[in-house]
């Protein structure tokens, strides 16, 4: 570039054209389902050399999901977390998790 020409980085939009930093609310809100309407699946991952059992996706309110997670962690005697609609449990305990979730009324995609 020559010294007399300035680089212009304008992309054609300005804040006066209706742009704002506020996020628009969309209608893609979480649809809450009762336990019998869920179709859950299992996944296994290794994190830092340890096996983690993932089950989900859940369509529950945050409060209901935390209550269900707390109940499961107590009955399974393991640690876990609820993140982005999935429950994570420490260890390879998919059979025990499945039994306890079926007692709570949840359904799974693939039969035993």
Secondary structure, DSSP 8 states (H G I E B T S, - for coil): --TT-------S--GGGT--SS----S-------GGG--BEEEEEEETTEEEEEEE-----HHHHHHHHHHHHHHHT--EEEETTEEEEESS-HHHHHHHHHHTT--BSS--
